[in-house]
């Protein structure tokens, strides 16, 4: 066995013995790293689970769905974060665009999405302080988004302008039951009769940016009454006749919309993974910010490790002198304390990763998606713990290595 392996084994053994000799102090020192790694693990797992939720929805679209969104496509995360919040306030798509898309032979279905948020009243159960999404669309939406009815019917071309379809949770919120067919609600003083209730989707995060479980759907013509007779279309979902015809359908759709907009590209045409990219980038941005905040705990934990190692150096000054007197080099002494720091940090990191997994699972009970524990989550978590151990163990290790052996031997036990 090489000498360096023997030295490494002894360094690890000495570090464990030293830490076990002061168990309570070691546990308290690990807490900062444990809390930091637990936070990072939970954040990474949850945000990755959200991203995989969107990716799964796109995978289920069978390759013949595309979306057109108001606003030019963002090129970076900062713009994506901004556009996610503002696209709906600056809709650039129009009813003329919808009609142009319907004329394209390769396109089977076209469903515009014009959304507003407003209060909905329904007698004693309606909360006047709660705003819900009201979506103006066409019958094709159910086909494109695979929406299933719990009861009743979805809107069709012959539907009355005063009818509405509700998401299951919204029906419960408004009427206390999901059996809301025939009941009447009020929007801006106008009565609407419920003709259908959707089956629960449990997908508040989706490529249409609409939580259908908590939304009311009506025709675009009916919605215009609440928007000064102007339809603000934020997104148009299109479905081609087959996956093979999607590329040509997109090409024709892009040309048609450009012509309507006088060659001004104030819209985006997205397919496949591009549909989920803005939402995924938003989650990644949130994840990055939250991880940076959680890393403060790691810095605090690292300072705790440095503090306890400095105490160890002071307590073991005579031991350091003896080791140097019998031939230990400065590098041996230095590595002894760095490895001790790494052991503390990695133990805290492993405990933090396990706690973070449990926390992510508990949090997922109140979320519409499960956390994702892919291989990169433990790698990132333990790598952070390792970096903290090395970074905050260097100074105490150097201080120990620089001690004069003669002065150290003069220190009493």
C-alpha positions in Angstrom: 0.0 0.0 0.0 1.5 3.4 -0.9 2.6 5.6 1.9 0.2 8.4 1.0 -2.7 6.0 1.4 -1.5 5.0 4.8 -1.2 8.6 5.8 -4.7 9.4 4.5 -6.1 6.5 6.4 -4.5 7.7 9.6 -5.6 11.3 9.1 -9.2 10.2 8.7 -8.9 7.9 11.7 -7.4 10.7 13.8 -10.1 13.1 12.6 -12.9 10.7 13.6 -11.4 10.0 17.0 -11.0 13.7 17.6 -14.6 14.5 16.7 -16.0 11.6 18.7 -14.1 12.8 21.7 -16.3 16.0 21.6 -19.6 14.6 20.2 -21.9 17.5 21.3 -19.5 20.1 20.0 -19.1 18.3 16.7 -22.9 17.9 16.2 -23.5 21.6 16.9 -20.7 22.5 14.5 -22.4 20.3 11.8 -25.8 22.0 12.2 -25.0 25.0 9.9 -23.9 22.7 7.1 -26.8 20.4 7.6 -29.4 23.1 7.5 -27.8 24.7 4.4 -27.5 21.4 2.5 -31.0 20.4 3.5 -32.3 23.7 2.1 -30.4 23.3 -1.2 -31.5 19.7 -1.6 -35.2 20.5 -1.1 -35.1 23.5 -3.5 -33.3 21.6 -6.2 -35.6 18.6 -5.9 -38.8 20.6 -6.0 -37.8 23.0 -8.9 -36.5 20.0 -10.9 -39.8 18.2 -10.3 -41.7 21.3 -11.6 -39.5 21.4 -14.7 -40.1 17.6 -15.3 -43.9 18.2 -15.0 -43.8 20.6 -17.9 -41.5 18.4 -19.9 -43.9 15.4 -19.4 -46.8 17.4 -20.6 -44.9 18.4 -23.8 -44.0 14.7 -24.3 -47.7 13.8 -24.2 -48.6 16.2 -26.9 -47.6 13.5 -29.5 -45.5 15.9 -31.6 -48.3 17.7 -33.4 -49.0 20.7 -31.1 -47.5 24.2 -31.3 -48.3 27.4 -29.5 -48.1 31.0 -30.6 -47.5 33.5 -27.8 -47.7 37.3 -27.7 -44.4 39.0 -27.5 -41.1 38.2 -29.1 -39.2 35.2 -27.8 -36.9 35.9 -24.9 -33.2 35.1 -25.2 -32.1 34.8 -21.6 -33.4 34.0 -18.2 -33.8 37.7 -17.1 -35.9 38.4 -20.1 -37.8 35.2 -19.7 -38.7 36.1 -16.1 -39.9 39.5 -17.2 -41.8 38.3 -20.2 -43.6 35.6 -18.2 -45.1 38.3 -16.0 -45.8 40.9 -18.8 -46.8 38.9 -21.9 -50.4 38.7 -20.8 -50.6 42.4 -20.2 -49.3 43.2 -23.7 -51.2 40.8 -26.0 -50.3 41.2 -29.6 -52.3 38.4 -31.2 -55.7 39.1 -32.6 -58.9 37.5 -33.9 -57.7 38.1 -37.4 -54.7 35.9 -36.6 -57.0 33.1 -35.4 -59.0 33.3 -38.7 -55.8 33.2 -40.7 -54.6 30.1 -38.9 -57.9 28.3 -39.5 -57.4 28.7 -43.3 -54.2 26.7 -43.2 -55.0 23.2 -44.5 -52.3 21.4 -42.4 -53.8 22.8 -39.2 -56.6 20.7 -37.8 -57.6 22.8 -34.7 -57.0 26.3 -33.5 -57.8 27.5 -29.9 -57.1 31.0 -28.8 -56.6 31.8 -25.1 -57.7 35.3 -24.0 -57.5 35.4 -20.2 -58.5 38.0 -17.6 -58.6 37.8 -13.8 -61.8 38.9 -12.1 -64.1 38.2 -9.3 -67.0 35.7 -9.7 -70.1 35.8 -7.6 -72.5 32.9 -7.0 -74.7 33.8 -4.0 -73.5 33.0 -0.5 -70.6 30.8 -1.6 -68.9 33.4 -3.9 -66.0 35.2 -2.3 -66.0 38.8 -3.7 -62.4 39.2 -2.7 -61.1 36.3 -4.7 -60.1 36.7 -8.4 -60.3 33.8 -10.8 -59.1 33.3 -14.4 -61.8 33.7 -17.0 -60.7 32.3 -20.3 -62.2 33.2 -23.7 -61.6 30.4 -26.2 -63.2 28.1 -28.8 -64.5 24.5 -28.7 -61.2 23.2 -30.1 -59.4 23.9 -26.8 -60.7 20.7 -25.2 -59.3 18.6 -28.1 -55.9 20.3 -28.1 -55.4 20.3 -24.4 -57.0 16.9 -23.7 -59.5 18.4 -21.4 -62.1 15.9 -20.1 -65.5 16.8 -18.8 -66.7 15.5 -15.5 -70.3 16.3 -16.5 -72.3 18.4 -18.9 -70.8 19.6 -22.2 -68.0 21.8 -23.4 -68.9 24.9 -25.4 -69.6 24.5 -29.1 -70.4 26.8 -32.0 -74.1 26.8 -31.0 -73.5 27.6 -27.4 -75.4 30.5 -25.9 -73.2 33.6 -25.2 -74.3 33.4 -21.6 -73.0 30.0 -20.8 -69.8 29.0 -19.1 -67.7 25.9 -18.4 -66.0 25.6 -15.0 -63.0 23.8 -13.6 -63.9 21.3 -10.9 -62.2 23.2 -8.1 -63.8 26.5 -9.1 -67.2 24.8 -9.1 -66.6 23.6 -5.6 -65.4 27.0 -4.5 -68.4 28.8 -6.0 -71.3 26.4 -5.3 -69.9 24.0 -2.6 -70.2 21.0 -5.0 -68.7 19.8 -8.3 -72.2 19.2 -9.6 -72.9 22.7 -10.8 -74.7 22.1 -14.1 -77.5 24.6 -14.5 -76.4 26.8 -11.7 -75.9 30.5 -12.3 -73.0 32.8 -11.5 -72.4 36.5 -12.0 -69.5 38.2 -13.9 -69.5 42.0 -13.9 -73.2 42.0 -13.2 -74.1 39.6 -16.0 -75.6 36.1 -15.3 -73.9 33.0 -16.9 -75.3 29.5 -16.7 -72.9 26.6 -16.1 -73.2 24.0 -18.9 -70.1 21.9 -18.1 -67.6 21.0 -15.4 -64.2 19.8 -16.3 -62.6 16.7 -14.7 -59.8 17.7 -12.3 -56.5 18.0 -14.1 -54.1 18.7 -11.1 -51.9 20.7 -13.5 -51.9 24.3 -12.3 -48.5 24.6 -14.1 -48.9 23.8 -17.8 -47.9 25.0 -21.3 -51.2 27.0 -21.6 -50.4 29.0 -18.5 -54.0 28.4 -17.3 -55.0 26.5 -14.1 -58.0 24.9 -15.7 -59.1 23.5 -12.3 -59.7 27.1 -11.1 -60.8 28.7 -14.3 -64.1 29.6 -16.1 -64.2 29.2 -19.8 -66.5 31.0 -22.3 -66.5 32.0 -25.9 -64.1 34.7 -27.0 -67.2 36.8 -28.1 -68.6 36.6 -24.6 -65.3 37.6 -23.0 -65.1 40.7 -25.2 -67.9 42.3 -23.2 -65.5 42.6 -20.3 -62.6 44.0 -22.3 -64.2 47.0 -24.1 -65.0 44.7 -27.1 -61.3 44.0 -27.8 -60.1 40.5 -27.6 -56.7 40.4 -25.9 -55.3 37.0 -27.0 -52.2 36.0 -25.1 -51.7 32.6 -26.7 -53.0 30.5 -29.6 -52.7 26.7 -29.4 -52.7 24.9 -32.8 -52.8 21.2 -33.7 -51.6 19.9 -37.0 -53.2 17.0 -38.8 -50.2 14.8 -38.0 -46.7 15.2 -36.6 -45.3 15.0 -40.1 -47.3 18.1 -41.2 -46.4 20.2 -38.1 -43.3 21.8 -39.6 -45.1 22.9 -42.7 -48.1 24.1 -40.6 -45.7 26.2 -38.5 -44.0 27.7 -41.5 -47.3 28.7 -43.0 -48.6 30.0 -39.6 -45.5 32.1 -39.1 -45.9 33.6 -42.6 -49.6 34.3 -42.1 -49.1 36.1 -38.7 -46.1 38.1 -40.0 -48.3 39.3 -42.9 -51.1 40.3 -40.5 -48.6 42.2 -38.3 -46.9 44.1 -41.2 -43.7 41.9 -40.9 -43.4 42.9 -37.2 -42.3 39.8 -35.2 -44.1 40.6 -32.0 -45.1 37.0 -31.4 -43.3 33.7 -30.8 -44.0 30.3 -32.4 -43.0 27.4 -30.1 -42.9 23.7 -30.4 -41.6 20.7 -28.4 -39.2 21.6 -25.6 -39.3 25.3 -26.7 -42.9 25.4 -25.3 -41.7 24.5 -21.8 -38.4 26.5 -21.9 -39.8 29.8 -20.6 -41.5 28.2 -17.6 -38.5 25.9 -17.0 -36.1 28.9 -17.1 -38.3 30.7 -14.7 -38.1 27.8 -12.3 -34.3 27.6 -12.8 -34.0 31.3 -12.0 -36.1 30.9 -8.9 -34.1 27.9 -7.9 -30.8 29.8 -8.4 -32.0 32.7 -6.2 -33.4 30.4 -3.5 -30.1 28.4 -3.5 -28.0 31.5 -3.1 -30.1 32.5 -0.1 -29.9 29.0 1.3 -26.1 29.1 0.9 -26.0 31.7 3.6 -26.5 28.8 6.0 -23.5 27.1 4.5 -21.4 30.1 5.1 -22.5 30.2 8.7 -21.8 26.5 9.0 -18.4 27.0 7.4 -17.6 29.8 10.0 -18.6 27.4 12.7 -16.2 24.7 11.3 -13.4 27.2 11.2 -14.1 28.4 14.8 -14.1 24.9 16.2 -10.9 23.9 14.3 -9.2 27.0 15.7 -10.2 25.8 19.2 -8.9 22.4 18.3 -5.6 23.8 17.2 -5.2 25.8 20.5 -6.1 22.7 22.6 -3.8 20.4 20.7 -0.8 22.7 20.4 1.4 20.3 22.4 0.2 17.3 20.3 1.3 19.3 17.2 4.7 19.9 18.7 5.2 16.2 19.5 4.2 15.2 16.0 6.6 17.6 14.5 9.3 16.5 16.9 9.0 12.8 15.7 9.2 13.8 12.0 5.7 15.1 10.9 6.0 17.7 8.2 4.0 20.9 7.9 2.0 19.3 5.1 1.1 16.3 7.4 -0.2 18.7 10.1 -2.0 20.8 7.6 -3.8 17.8 6.0 -4.7 16.4 9.4 -6.8 19.5 10.1 -8.2 19.9 6.6 -9.4 16.3 6.6 -11.0 16.9 10.0 -12.8 19.9 8.5 -13.9 17.8 5.5 -15.2 15.0 7.7 -17.3 17.4 9.7 -18.7 19.1 6.5 -19.4 15.8 4.7 -21.2 14.3 7.7 -23.3 17.4 7.9 -23.8 17.3 4.1 -25.0 13.7 4.2 -27.4 14.4 7.1 -28.6 17.6 5.3 -29.2 15.7 2.0 -31.4 13.1 3.9 -33.3 15.8 5.7 -33.7 17.7 2.5 -35.2 14.7 0.7 -37.7 14.2 3.6 -38.6 17.9 3.5 -39.1 17.9 -0.2 -41.5 14.9 0.0 -43.5 16.6 2.8 -43.7 19.8 0.8 -44.8 18.0 -2.3 -48.1 17.0 -0.5 -49.2 20.6 -1.0 -47.8 20.9 -4.5 -49.2 19.5 -7.9 -46.0 17.7 -8.7 -43.5 15.3 -7.0 -39.9 16.3 -6.3 -37.2 14.8 -8.5 -34.2 13.1 -6.8 -32.0 12.7 -9.9 -28.3 11.9 -9.5 -27.2 15.5 -9.9 -29.0 16.6 -6.7 -26.8 14.6 -4.3 -23.7 15.4 -6.3 -24.4 19.1 -6.1 -25.3 18.9 -2.4 -22.2 16.9 -1.3 -19.9 18.9 -3.6 -21.1 22.1 -1.8 -20.4 20.4 1.5 -16.9 19.4 0.3 -16.1 22.9 -0.9 -17.2 24.3 2.5 -15.1 21.8 4.4 -12.0 22.6 2.3 -12.5 26.4 2.1 -13.1 26.9 5.9 -10.5 24.4 7.0 -7.5 25.9 5.2 -6.9 28.8 7.6 -6.9 26.7 10.8 -4.8 24.0 9.1 -2.2 26.6 8.0 -2.1 28.1 11.5 -1.5 24.6 12.9 1.2 23.8 10.4 3.1 27.0 11.1 3.4 26.4 14.9 6.9 26.2 16.2 7.6 22.7 17.5 9.8 23.9 20.4 7.3 26.5 21.6 4.5 24.0 21.2 6.3 21.4 23.4 6.6 24.0 26.1 2.8 24.2 26.4 1.5 22.3 29.4 -1.0 19.5 28.9 
